[in-house]
Amino acid sequence: MTSRDVYRYQGLSSPRSIRLMVLHQNANLNSAQGLTCDLIEASADAPPSYFALSYTWGGELPSEPLIIQIPCTGATRLLITPNCAMALSLLQRSMKRRFKTRRHISVWVDAICIDQSKTEERSIQVAMMAEIYDRAKRVIVWLGENYAPKSWNSLAVSKPLSMLPRIEYDHNHGQDLSAARRRYQYIVCNETTLHRLRLAPYWTRVWTLQEFAHKTAAILCCDSHLLLFANLAHLLAVASKDETMPTQQGLDLHVNLYKCQGTTDRPFRAATNQLRRVLSMKASEPRDKIYALRALSPGVLGKMRVNCQQPIGEVFHEATRLMVEEEGSLRVLYFANRAKTTVGVPWDKLPSWTVDFATEDAEMRGSHKYYYKSLCAVSGGSKPILEFSRDGKSIHLRGVHVGRVTGLVSDIFPASSKCMKGTGCVLDNKIKDEMEGEPEQTFQHDCQSRYLDILGNFLKDVACLNKPDSQIYKMSSSLCRLLWWIIQGPKESEWSSSTPSSLTGQGMTAVSSVVEWDSRHFGSQCRVALRVGRLFFTSDQIAGFAVTSVREGDVVCLIAGLDHPFILRPRKGGYGSYTLVGPTVFAGAMGGEMWAANENELENFEVI
């Protein structure tokens, strides 16, 4: 392909103009003729009827030629990715069958209709993408050759299953219906096809969220037939699924947003569990992790102006501030402690509470569920009391200081740990000396468990402290309360009459009995309840469990509007000035016991 053959974009005449690809129909469906089209300019406010293609670029290099006809000059070529070329070829065949007399169809494809080499045009077009998809006659979803259904036949009969979710609420027939649901699922659909569809990388891409939320969205099958997602959604509602798969989590979010499309109240809220899922999704360009959500969050992220040249750090800082300010919520701060891994961003010059929305750190995904799902109210259910500085660099919060972290901080607990059933391990002899006169306790676990090594070493450090017995007892009681809260959940944060008698020992014996009780309830397997974090004690002998970055000198604070305590780090030379470390679980505070009785007693924290 010579330089004269290469297609060169002409600038659009106005900021409200878009390009449409007019795809020519081949006379013969089996023709080897390549893809041929015209590119026309249209008004975004009154465009002709067109289809919008939703697919993933998938990291492929453009290698397939697209022939673009230019009046007077003839044919030129634009290279597109193989995945895009296959989608257009199948769409061409599909439209040929549906519209036998039509010689061409209009399609909007981002990689073709936007001049990707012009940053200014890309910024304008990206800002209109939600509107472009919304105005389309139909959104065609292409999952890729390895993931799209081979034909619509294997999934087309999903529609009759729509009755199952509704009648499932009859508790008298719950078990029978569950069995019937599983039986019919295997009868009416190809389970392999459904599993392959779930694994599609399409569900993990953040841009597809707003593209997909269209009432007439249809899956393009490999045989070029279309399957309305409304029908497929019925099957997905009753089919079994694996919540641990990132693709399954992304698929669930797509389905939820699809079901809510068309409502006046947009379903996505910037500081909810949906954001946690979005953070694990992918984008080719870091800024797109924010820009792709503008249409789903018009009252918050929709206020941001799309600028593909704006520094990434500034985009993330502005997005975090808007989520706090416009939502009136501090929930987004739960994500601010994730490792800042996006390259090229001067994180040391940005506020510590800025979220890295494109981080590769997956630590917070699923490993601290009690930070997101547990029902607790350390601040007594109070509303946020906050104020940003004029430059937006610091946020002033109100709360209560409840402790300072000492040098007694554990190693980092693993996300999981091998445990072999039936093997026993006793506490270290130095710990047993502290338990003199008490019955020996054993853990039913593999003594090579990294998890229990860390816990045992931490208990040994406590037992070896040169402190009065009364303080050691206070520390062990606090640690028991903390472990019991984490293992049992917030509803069991207090010792109660239902607590097993084996947990009523004193000193470190009580701590070991908590772990042993948890092991017995999991088939003598050691459950890693403390995941990817550190245990610590404060100078007041109160135990806590926090994110991995906690260290000596940090302070534990209860913040108005946050359900969990947070770790803050005092800044050198700045009285009352802190940087954000992350959330924590703190013994004796999770139910609001340490919260101030009067709002006038709250302290001021400047977080920078």
N, C-alpha and C positions, 0 to 999 in steps of 0.2 A: 504494500500500500504506500503510494507516494504521498508527499506532503500536499499535493494538489487534490488528492482524494479525501483528505481528512476533513471532516465536518467542522466548520467554525461557527460558533454561536453568534447571532446578532442580538444586540441589547434589546431589552423590552422597552416598550414606549412609555409605560407608566408603572408606578409602584403597585398598582392594582391589576397588573397584567400577569397572565400565566401562559405557559406553553402547553399544548396538547399534542400528543402523538397520534396521527391518523394512520392506523395500521391497515395496510392493503390486504385484501383477501386473495389467496391463491386460487386459481380456477380449479386446481386439483388438490384434494386434501393430502394426497400422498406425494405431492411434488417436492423435489429436492431444492426448489428455489428458496433463497434465503429470505429473511425478514426484510420487508420493504415498507417504508412509511414516509409521511410528510410531517414536518413540525410546523404547527400554526400557532399564532398568538390569539389569545382570547381574554375577555374581561372576567376577572374572578367574581364580579358581581352579577353577571348575566352570561354564564358560559353555555355552550351547546351541551347536549347530553353526552356524558362520557363515563367510562369505568375507571376506577382507581385500583392500581395493583399494590398489594401489601406483601412484602417478601423480605428476606434478609440478604445482605450483601455477602455475609459469610466469609469475609477475608479473601475472597477470590479476586484474581487479577482480571481486568477486562481483556478478553481474548476473542470473543465472538463478534463478527462484523454485523452491524445494523446498517442497511442501505437507506439513506435519507435523500429523497428527491428534492432538488433545488430548482425552482423555475429558471429557465434560460441557461443555467450552467450545467444541469444534468445531475448525475448521482454522486453522492459523497458517502463516506463511511464513518461510523462512530463505533468504537469497540465497547462492548458491554460484557458483563460477567456471564459465564455459562448458566448460572442459576436463573438470571433474568431472562436470557434468551430462551431457555426451556419454558419458563412461565408464559412468555409472549407467544411462543409457538403453540402451546396447548390452548391458550386463550383464543388464538386465531382459529383453531379447529373448533373449539366450543361455540364461538360466535357464528361460524359458517353453518353449523347445524341449526342453530336457533334462529338465525336471520338469513335464510337462503337467498333472498333477493338483494341483500345489502352488500355493496362492494367494499365497504371499509367500516371500521369502528374507531372511535376516539378513546384513547387511553391516557391516563396520567401516570407516569412512572418517575419517581424522584431522580434517579440517576441519569435519566434522559432529558427530562423537562426542565431541569435546573442546571445552569452552567456552574459546575462544581469548582471551576477555576477562579470564579469571581466572588470574592468574599462578601462584597456589598450585596450582590444579587442573592447569594445564598442566605444571608441574614434576613432579607425581606421575604423570600420565599418560605423559609423555615417558619417564620412568624405566621404565615398563612396556611400551613400544611393541614392543621385541624379543619379549617374551613374548606380546603380543597377536598379532603376526604368526606366531609359532611355533605357537600353538594353533589358528590358523585351519585350516579344512578345506582351503582352497586360497587361494593368493595370486594375485590377478588383476592382471596388469601392463598398464597402458594407456600407450602411448608417445606418444599424441597423434594427432589426425586426419591430420596431414601426414607422420607417420613410421610409424605402425602399418601392417602389411600390409593391403592392400585386401581380401584374402581369404586363407584358409589354404591354398588349392590350390597357389599358387605356391611355397610352402615346405614343404608337407606331405610331400613325397617325400625329405626330407633324411635320413630314418632309414636307408635302404640305404647311405648313404655312411659309416656308422659303421665299416665294415670297413676303409676306406682308411687311417686313421691307424695301425691295427695292422699291416697288411701293408707299410706304407711302410718299415719297418725292414730289409727285405731289400735290402741294398746292391747286389746284383747286378742288381736291377730298379728301382733308385732313379729313374733318368731317365724310364723308361717310365711309372712310377707317377705321377710328378709331372705328366707330360703328360696322363695319363688323369684325374688328379684335376681339372686345369683343364678338360678337355673335359667331364667329367660335371657339373662345377659349373655350366657354362653350359647344359647340356642340361636338368638337372632343376630349376633354379630361375630365377626372374626376377631378373637381376642388378640391375636398377633398384630392385626392391623391397628387396633385401638391402642395397644402398647407402643407400637412404633410411632403413632401420631402423638402420644404423650411425650415422647423423647425428643421431639423436634426442637432445635435451637431457637426457632421462631418465638417460642413462648418465653425465652429468656432475654429478648431484646426489648429495651425500654420504648423505642419509637413505635413498636407495633401496638402498644396499649391504646393510643388515641386513634390509630388507623383502624383498629379492629372494632371499636365501639360504634358500629353502624348497624342499623336495624336489618339491612339486607345483605350483610356480610355472608359470603359463601366460600367454602373450601373448594379449591380446584384440585380434582383428582388426576391421577396419571393417565387416565383414559380420556381426559379433557371434559368429563362431565362435572357439573357443579353440584355441591351438596350444601344446602342452606345450613348455616351454623345453628339456627334456631332448632332444627331437628336434631343435630348432633348434640346440642346442649342437654336434651332430654336423656340421652344415653349416658353422657358424662355425669349427670346428676345421680344416677343409680349404680354406676360402675364402681368397682373397687379401685383404690388408688394408693400410692405411696407418697405420703406427705413429706418424706425426707428428700425427695428428688427436687432439685432446683427447677427442672422443667415442669414438674407437677405443680409446684408453688406458683410459677409464672402462669401456667394454664388456668389455675383457679382464679388468679387475679384477673386474667382476661375474661373469664366467664362472668365473674362478679360485675365487672364494668360493663360487659355486654348486656347483662340483664337490667342494669340501671340506666342504659342509654335511653335518651328521649325524655328523662325526667328533668324537671326544672331545677332540682337541687342536685348538682353534680356529685357523684358518689365518692370521688377521691378527696380525702382530707390530708393535708400535708404532714400532720403530726400524729398519725395513727399507725396501727399495725400494717396498713397498706404500704406505708413508707418503708418499713423494715424489709418487705419483700422487694420493693422497687430498688433499694440499695444493692441488692444482690444481682440485679439484672445488668445487662451489658449494653454498651454503646461504643461506636467506633470513635467518637469524639467526646471527651469528658464533659464539655458544656451541655451536650445533648441529654445528660442525665437530669438536667433541669429544664431545658427548653422543650423536651418531649412531654413534659407534664403540664405545660402552661394551659392547654385547653381543658385538662381534667381538673385543674385548680385555678379557675379564672379569678377568684377573689383574692388569691394569694400570689402564686407564681405567675399568674396571668398578668400581673402588674409589672413584670420584668420585661424590659425591651431586649429583643434578640439582637445580639451583637457578637458575631463569630470572631471578632478581633479582641474582644474584652478579655483581659487576663483571667484564667480559669479560677484562680484564688478569689478574685473579686466577685465572680459569678456565684461561687459557693458561699461566700460571706454574705452577699446580698440575699441569697435564697434562704439561708439560715435565719437571718434577721427578720425577713418577711414572715417566715413560718411562726416565729415567736410573736411578732407584733400584730399580724393580721388575724392569726388564729386565736390569739389571746391565750396561748398555751406554751408551756415549757417542755413539752414531751420530746421535742426534737433534740433536746440536750442529752437524752439517753444515748444518742448516736455519735456525740461529739468526741468521745474518748477512743473511737476506733483509730487504728494506726493511719497516719496521713501518708499514703503511698503514692499519690498522683505526682508524677515527676514534673519538674519545671515550676512548681508552686513554692514561693518563699513562706513556708508555714510559720517560721519563727517571727514573721512580721504581721501575721494575721491573728485575730482574737482566738484564744484557746477554745472558745465555744463554737468555732466554725466547723461545720461537718464536711468531711471529705466524701462527697457523694459518689466519687468514682474509685474509692479505695479498693484494693485487692484483699484487704483484711477481712476475713470471714469470721473473726472471733465472736462477734456479737450475734451472729445468725444461729439461733437455736440453742446457744450454750448458756444463756442467762435468761431463761424463759420467765423466771420469777421477777425479773425486772419489768417485763412487759405484761404478763398475764396475772400475776398475783394480786390479790385484793388486799391492799394495805393503805394506810392513811397516816403517815408519820407527821404530816402537817395538819392533821385534824380536818381534812377536807377543805382547807382554805383555798381561795382563789389566788392566782399569781399576783404579786405586787412587784411590778418591774418598771424600769425606765431606762431607755437607751441614752447614751451621751450624744452630744450634737454630731460628732463625727461617726457615730455608729460603731465605734471600736470597743466600747465597754457597756456592760449591762448591769444596772444596779438592782439587786434583789434584797428581799427581807427574809429573815429566818432566825434560827437558833443554833448557836455553837454548842455541840454536845460532847466533844472529845478531841484529843490530839493523839495521833498515832505515835507509838513508841518504836523502839528498835526491834521489838518482837513481831516480826513479819515472816510468814512462812514462804517457802518456795512456791512456784506456780503449780497449781494442780492441773493434771492432764485432762484432755477432753474425754478420754476413756482409758480404761486400764484392765488388762487381762486378769482374770480371777478363776482359779481352778477349784471346782467343787470338791469339798471333802477334806481339804488340807487346813491345818490349824496353825496359828501364829500367835504368840503371846507378846505383851508389851515388853519393851526394853527393860532390863533389870533396874536401871536407874529410876524408871517410872514406877516399877513395882515397889521400890523402897519407900516411895511416898504413900503406897497403899498398904503399908504393913498392918497386918491384922484383918485385912479385908480378903474375901475370897478372890482367887485368881480368875481373871476373865480372859477368854480367848475370842479371837475373830475367826469366823469361818471364811477363810480367804486364802489365796495364793500368796505366800510370804514374799514373792518377788514383785508384788503389785506396786507400781510406782506411786499410785494414789495413796496407798496405806503407808508407804515409806515416808512420804511427805507429811501425812497426818501424824504418824508416830514420832517423827523428828520434832514436829512442832510441840506435841505434848511433852516430849522429853525436855525441850527448852523451857517450857513452863515449869515443869517439876524441879528443874535444876536452879531456878531463880532463888537468890538469897533473900527471900521475903518471908514474913510471918505466915504461919499456917492459915490465919484468917484471910489473908490476901490471896493465897493460893486457892483456898476454897472458893472465894468470891470469883476468881478467874475461871475456875473449872465449872462453876454453876452458870456463869455467863456463857461459856462456850457450849455447855449442854443446851441452854436455852436457844442459842443461835442454831446449832445443828438440828435440834428438834423442829425449829421453825422451818428450816430449809427442807428437811426430810418430809415432814408432815404437811407443810403448806401453811399459809397464814391463818386459816381457821383453827389451827391447833397450836398457835403461838404461845399459849399458856399451858402450864402443867394442869392436867385435869384428872378426874377420877377414872377416866378411861385409859389413862396412860399405864402401860404395863408395869408391874411392880419391879421388874428387873431394871427399870430406869431410875429408881429412887435411891441408888447408892450415893456415896459421897466422894468428893475429890475426883481424881482421874478415872476411878472405876465407873462413875456415872457417864463419863464421856465415852468410855469403851463400850458400855452397855447400849448406848444410843446406836453406835455403829453396828454392834452385834444384832440388835433388834432389827435394824434395817436390812442386814444381811439375811436373817432368817425369813423375812417377808419377801425376799427375792430369791427363794430357792437356795439359800446358803451361798448366794453369789454377792460379791461386793459391788454395790451400785455406786457409781461416781456421782455423788450428789453435789460436790463442790467442783464445778467445772471451770477450767481456764480462769483462775483468779487466785487470790492470796488471802489467807486468814491473818488477822492482826489483833493486837490489843491496844487500847488507849491507856493513857496515864491514869485513868480512873478504873483500870482493870475490867473494862468492858470489851467483849469480843465482837469482831466484825468480819465480814467477808466482802472483799472489794475487787475491782478490776486489777489487772496485772501490774499497772503502773503505780500503784499505791506505794508510799515509802515513808520512812520516819520523818516526822515534822508536819505531815499533812494533817488537816483538820476535818472532822466529821461535822456536817451541818445539815439541819433540817430546813428546807427552803419552802416558803409559801407557794402553793400551787404544784408541788412535786410530791408524789406518793411515796418515794423512797428517799433515804438519806443520800447525800452526795459528798464526795471527797473533794475538797478544795486545797490548793497549795498556796501558802502565803508568798507574796512576791517580795523580793529583797528591797528594803527601803520604802515599801509602800504599805503603810498601816491601813488595815481594812481592805487591802487590795489583793486579789487572788487570781490564780489561773484554775481552769476547770480540769479535774482529773477523771471523774466518772462516778457512776452510782455505786451504792454499797448496800449490804444488809447489816443491820446493827442491832444487837441483842437488847431487848427491852424498849425499843423505840418504834417498832413496826406498826403498832396499833395506835400511835399518837400519844403514848404515855409521857414522852419527853417534850411535847409541844407546849409552847407558852400559853398560859391561861388568858393573857391579855395581849392584844395586838401591839400595845405600847411597849411591851417587853422585847419585841423583835429587834434584832440587830440588822445593820446595813452591811451588805457584802457587795463590793465592786468587783465583778468578774471581767477580766481583760483577756 
